[in-house]
Amino acid sequence: MFESKTVWVTGASSGIGEALAHEFTREGAKVILSARREDELKRVKEACVAEGAVEGSILVLPLDVTDEASLPGKVAEAEAFGGGIDMLINNAGISQRSLCVDTEMETYRRLFEVDVFGQIALTKLVLPGMIKRKRGHMVVTASVAGKVGVAQRTGYCAAKHAVMGFFDALRAEVTQHGIDVTTITPGFIRTNIAKNALKGDGTEFNKVDQNIAGGMDVAECAGIIMKGFKKGKKEIAMGGRREMMALWLKRFFPNMLFRTMAKMG
């Protein structure tokens, strides 16, 4: 299904992005790896090659999604590498660990610049090529927090709710052009998301949450995502029993969920 397809993964230097890079190279795809840390991207590429990927099938393309002025040039490089982008996985993102009353507005703005506006800006630049070719697949890594409000995540939840809404609406616009849109909705996954999260003053949290430490293995998460792609799912959710139950409660018994989250908060 993905053989010889060009897949661009942002946030590919660790976590879900890194795990997906391995999945796609195993499938024979051409993979573009993007994130801010070029050294980590090179490490991911070397690991994929060590698994059997062809070195020339992987492009390391350092990228900061908040540097909007640089994005057109990056898109041109990506399209030149693969002759067009078949799938864009908007996976770059940061989280938050602070109460609303303690969170500076600049921290909220930073969350939205990375988690929302960066995803939208890159999507808008890649989209015309997909429309012209009448095929493509847009993907965003949202979160269970994009559907469920969680204490100390006001900015993160707001950002993830925003990208869920944007990409759901985008799907309604681009299906007619042969373009698929998928939202990924992870629960607690064992990544560095908590360690790299922002505190109220914008500094790094630099700790690992108990929930994250006990979460789903990132390779298992990536495997579920790949199965969802192959089945044509529009929304792919994965995580532990609690997170999946939270999604179910939000849909059918929202007041029960609100009470539960308030007690937890």
Buried (B, 14 or more C-beta within 10 A) or exposed (E): EBEEBBBBBBBBBBBBBBBBBBBBBBBBBBBBBBBBEBEBBBBBBBBBBEEEBEEEBBBBBBBBBBEBEEBEEBBEBBBEBBEBBBBBBBBBBBBBBBEEEEBBEEBBEBBBBBBBBBBBBBBEBBBEBBBEBEEBBBBBBBBBBBBBBBEBBBBBBBBBBBBBBBBBEBBEEBEEBEBBBBBBBBBBBBBBBBBBBBBBEBEEBEEBBEBBEEBBEBEBBBBBBBEBBEEEBEBBBBBBEEBBBBBEBBEEEEEEBBEBBEEEE
